[in-house]
């Protein structure tokens, strides 16, 4: 759910997942693991800042 919402937001902003991971200083493939592993709040905040949204936007069930 979190990963899907991040992907949706990234597409809206025209940012690839690979680029997003690099800008957030995360390892390659880190975001896709967030489907099964909970990310740290710090990592979520970095992604939210890059995508100009809030962490809550990623936690929303409706997307």
Backbone as a chain_set.jsonl record, in Angstrom:
{"seq": "XXXXXXXXXXXXXXXXXXXXXXXXXXXXXXXXXXXXXXXXXXXXXXXXXXXXXXXXXXXXXXX", "coords": {"N": [[0.821, -1.201, 0.0], [1.838, 1.336, 0.889], [4.011, 1.56, -0.852], [2.669, 1.491, -3.339], [1.219, 3.882, -3.231], [3.313, 5.71, -3.165], [4.481, 5.241, -5.666], [2.378, 6.101, -7.303], [2.26, 8.846, -6.628], [4.827, 9.625, -7.422], [4.679, 9.202, -10.178], [2.78, 11.145, -10.829], [4.338, 13.386, -10.432], [6.253, 13.021, -12.31], [8.585, 11.63, -11.756], [10.949, 9.081, -11.678], [11.066, 5.885, -9.998], [13.632, 4.945, -9.525], [15.141, 7.322, -9.708], [13.984, 8.683, -7.586], [14.785, 7.096, -5.411], [17.561, 7.544, -5.513], [17.684, 10.346, -5.073], [16.693, 10.447, -2.491], [18.664, 9.225, -1.191], [18.615, 6.44, -0.846], [19.094, 2.895, -1.05], [19.3, 1.103, -4.183], [16.326, -0.379, -5.231], [15.182, -0.261, -2.768], [12.672, 0.963, -2.244], [10.715, -0.754, -3.364], [10.74, -2.829, -1.596], [9.248, -1.93, 0.44], [6.71, -2.862, 0.327], [6.599, -5.103, 1.838], [8.195, -4.691, 4.053], [8.304, -2.442, 6.723], [9.035, 0.948, 6.235], [11.438, 3.324, 7.586], [10.517, 6.189, 9.526], [12.042, 8.403, 8.943], [12.982, 7.843, 6.336], [10.554, 7.766, 4.941], [9.798, 10.43, 5.291], [11.795, 11.766, 3.849], [11.17, 10.93, 1.238], [8.586, 11.975, 1.029], [9.14, 14.727, 1.187], [10.608, 15.113, -1.189], [8.644, 14.507, -3.064], [6.904, 16.476, -2.549], [4.733, 16.272, -0.702], [2.803, 14.904, 2.038], [3.69, 12.555, 4.65], [1.4, 11.256, 5.453], [-0.037, 11.089, 3.095], [0.959, 8.823, 1.894], [0.055, 6.841, 3.503], [-2.611, 6.646, 3.24], [-5.405, 4.695, 2.618], [-7.14, 4.885, 0.43], [-5.581, 6.022, -1.486]], "CA": [[0.0, 0.0, 0.0], [2.702, 2.519, 0.937], [4.77, 1.595, -2.102], [1.75, 1.844, -4.427], [0.913, 5.311, -3.114], [4.532, 6.432, -3.55], [4.58, 5.111, -7.125], [1.353, 6.98, -7.887], [2.693, 10.233, -6.438], [6.018, 9.841, -8.246], [4.211, 9.32, -11.565], [2.146, 12.462, -10.94], [5.413, 14.386, -10.46], [7.167, 12.705, -13.398], [9.854, 11.188, -11.169], [11.065, 7.623, -11.673], [11.381, 5.295, -8.688], [15.094, 4.921, -9.436], [15.558, 8.69, -9.406], [13.493, 8.979, -6.24], [15.674, 6.414, -4.463], [18.844, 8.254, -5.514], [17.521, 11.656, -4.434], [16.454, 10.234, -1.059], [19.845, 8.522, -0.693], [18.249, 5.076, -0.482], [19.676, 1.901, -1.933], [18.49, 0.675, -5.324], [15.366, -1.416, -4.877], [14.676, -0.094, -1.394], [11.252, 1.312, -2.186], [9.839, -1.895, -3.652], [10.705, -3.668, -0.395], [8.306, -1.349, 1.391], [5.466, -3.627, 0.281], [6.654, -6.156, 2.861], [8.956, -4.209, 5.211], [7.943, -1.066, 7.058], [10.146, 1.903, 6.136], [11.612, 4.214, 8.732], [9.842, 7.48, 9.4], [13.002, 9.296, 8.295], [12.959, 7.55, 4.899], [9.25, 8.226, 4.43], [9.823, 11.893, 5.279], [12.63, 12.171, 2.714], [10.396, 10.705, 0.017], [7.486, 12.955, 1.036], [9.709, 16.039, 0.873], [10.947, 15.133, -2.609], [7.401, 14.485, -3.837], [6.119, 17.636, -2.11], [3.48, 15.843, -0.09], [2.998, 14.52, 3.434], [3.772, 11.121, 4.909], [0.02, 10.774, 5.511], [-0.484, 10.778, 1.738], [1.38, 7.453, 1.578], [-0.622, 5.913, 4.418], [-4.028, 6.688, 2.902], [-5.878, 3.492, 1.933], [-7.79, 5.213, -0.844], [-4.577, 6.428, -2.465]], "C": [[0.863, 1.263, 0.0], [3.449, 2.664, -0.379], [3.88, 2.037, -3.259], [1.422, 3.329, -4.408], [2.125, 6.165, -3.503], [4.696, 6.402, -5.066], [3.596, 6.056, -7.809], [1.777, 8.444, -7.802], [3.892, 10.564, -7.324], [5.623, 10.012, -9.712], [3.57, 10.683, -11.799], [3.19, 13.564, -11.091], [6.413, 14.14, -11.592], [8.545, 12.282, -12.921], [9.875, 9.659, -11.159], [11.395, 7.137, -10.265], [12.894, 5.264, -8.478], [15.629, 6.294, -9.044], [15.165, 9.081, -7.98], [14.399, 8.341, -5.183], [17.019, 7.131, -4.372], [18.739, 9.585, -4.783], [17.321, 11.543, -2.931], [17.62, 9.511, -0.397], [19.497, 7.145, -0.121], [18.9, 4.119, -1.466], [18.734, 1.544, -3.068], [17.589, -0.476, -4.9], [14.774, -1.288, -3.487], [13.168, 0.127, -1.348], [10.351, 0.106, -2.424], [9.75, -2.847, -2.464], [9.678, -3.17, 0.616], [6.921, -1.973, 1.29], [5.424, -4.646, 1.413], [7.37, -5.73, 4.136], [8.576, -2.756, 5.47], [9.163, -0.148, 6.974], [10.275, 2.723, 7.41], [10.865, 5.518, 8.463], [10.753, 8.465, 8.669], [12.993, 9.097, 6.773], [11.651, 8.021, 4.269], [9.229, 9.746, 4.304], [10.664, 12.41, 4.117], [11.859, 12.052, 1.41], [9.264, 11.728, -0.084], [7.994, 14.343, 0.661], [10.031, 16.157, -0.615], [9.685, 15.227, -3.467], [6.448, 15.618, -3.456], [4.728, 17.24, -1.621], [3.771, 15.482, 1.366], [3.114, 13.011, 3.551], [2.371, 10.525, 4.943], [-0.509, 10.401, 4.127], [-0.12, 9.339, 1.353], [0.607, 6.415, 2.388], [-2.121, 5.805, 4.123], [-4.428, 5.448, 2.114], [-6.426, 3.784, 0.555], [-6.78, 5.581, -1.917], [-4.929, 7.76, -2.982]], "O": [[0.638, 2.164, -0.808], [3.513, 3.752, -0.952], [4.288, 2.867, -4.072], [1.356, 3.963, -5.461], [1.968, 7.227, -4.105], [5.014, 7.421, -5.679], [3.943, 6.73, -8.778], [1.669, 9.189, -8.776], [3.965, 11.647, -7.906], [6.17, 10.867, -10.408], [3.785, 11.305, -12.839], [2.963, 14.553, -11.788], [7.314, 14.949, -11.813], [9.549, 12.537, -13.585], [8.933, 9.022, -10.687], [11.934, 7.883, -9.447], [13.376, 5.529, -7.377], [16.471, 6.409, -8.153], [15.931, 9.73, -7.268], [14.736, 8.974, -4.183], [17.557, 7.307, -3.278], [19.6, 9.919, -3.969], [17.726, 12.429, -2.178], [17.584, 9.218, 0.798], [20.001, 6.738, 0.925], [19.22, 4.5, -2.592], [17.516, 1.667, -2.936], [18.047, -1.436, -4.279], [13.957, -2.112, -3.075], [12.473, -0.451, -0.513], [9.329, -0.042, -1.755], [8.778, -3.593, -2.344], [9.288, -3.895, 1.531], [6.042, -1.648, 2.089], [4.349, -5.012, 1.89], [7.175, -6.339, 5.189], [8.533, -1.942, 4.548], [10.202, -0.433, 7.57], [9.343, 2.805, 8.209], [10.621, 5.888, 7.315], [10.281, 9.27, 7.866], [12.995, 10.068, 6.016], [11.652, 8.608, 3.187], [8.707, 10.286, 3.329], [10.289, 13.387, 3.469], [11.886, 12.958, 0.578], [9.014, 12.28, -1.155], [7.343, 15.055, -0.104], [9.756, 17.187, -1.23], [9.66, 15.937, -4.473], [5.333, 15.709, -3.971], [3.708, 17.78, -2.051], [4.87, 15.731, 1.863], [2.689, 12.275, 2.66], [2.178, 9.393, 4.502], [-1.337, 9.499, 4.002], [-0.829, 8.713, 0.565], [0.521, 5.251, 1.998], [-2.811, 4.964, 4.699], [-3.857, 5.175, 1.059], [-6.205, 3.019, -0.383], [-7.064, 5.473, -3.11], [-4.216, 8.303, -3.826]]}, "num_chains": 1, "name": "protein.A"}
